[in-house]
Amino acid sequence: MIFFLTSFVVSVMAAATPLLLAATGELVTERSGVLNLGVEGMMLVGAVTGFIAGYYTDSAALGVVAATFGGAALAAIFAVLTLILLSNQTAAGLALTIFGRGFSSLAGAAYVGIKGPVLPKLTIPGLSDLPFFGPTLFGQDALVYGSFAILAAVAWFLNRTHGGLVLRAVGDSHDAAHAIGYSVNRIRFGATLFGGAMAGLAGGYMSLAYSPLWAENMTAGRGWIALALVVFATWRPGWLVGGAYLFGSIMYLSLYVQGVGVPIPSPLISALPYVVTVVVLAIISRDRRRIRLNQPACLGKSFAVGA
């Protein structure tokens, strides 16, 4: 029983970490008023660039750095299109996902099935050997702990700092923020780059820790779930943890059910996390008061000086 529980918790933490990383980045992006639907594409680019860099340098740490820059580079393209050229954010985000999927398939074609470097687990002598608590609390890789640290830093920044107040002001009323002297698009550009870097980091986790190899479309829709998580959390950082681990549990259970041979069609089991996502969002959307209270008022709206 202890072994099963330990295995379950460790697996859920691994499944939830890329969701939490990507959703944290998208939360900051949306808080600034930018809606970037290209999270899936940025995760895929991060996954392939991280894997290739890690493979040639034989360093998972350098792969993580490359993945972060890969996601940020794709986010920069999105930012130029939407913030400078004033393209439609929804259309540009969808195009970003399509581009990311195609680019990652092309760049990773020669590396399919090849094993790469693995992000090492951190161990603390004495503590990591404890039953249950050792593997779950003291035997994870750096990005599992980092996901909590980054989320805590984002929550502190948004709620306790002047910069966070300015970011939220830009998302709630870009005209008012501009009127008092803030550069709306510069702030949004930085928030978009951060969101892309986090999505790339989430993709790097997929190819360097969760499954240390490259496979085409290996994110399997996790970028869309990360987008849904932001709505699930109603744009509040603290709720992202619960949402990420809820969906991580569902994703693990869907794999576990397939593994033990439960007589349910495999496509139906694979679709379970996405069906749950739709159901949860349908339930949340009924509480319009909470959504209006927390959703950035200028989300998805372009800003142009003098417009």
Buried (B, 14 or more C-beta within 10 A) or exposed (E): EEEEEBBBBBBBBBBBBBBBBBBBBBBBBBBBBBBBBBBBBBBBBBBBBBBBBBBEBEBBBBBBBBBBBBBBBBBBBBBBBBBEEEBBBEEBBBBBBEBBBEBBBEBBEEBEEEEBBBBEBEBEEEEBEBEEBBBBBBBBBBBBBBBEEBBBEBBEBBEEEEEBEBBBBBBBBBEEBBEEEBBBBEBBBBBBBBBBBBBBBBBBBBBBBBBBBBBEEBBBBBBBBBBBBBBBBBBBBEBBBEBBBBBBBBBBBBBBBEEEEEEEEEEEBBBBBBEBBEEBBEEBEEEEEEBEEBBBEBBBBBBEEEE
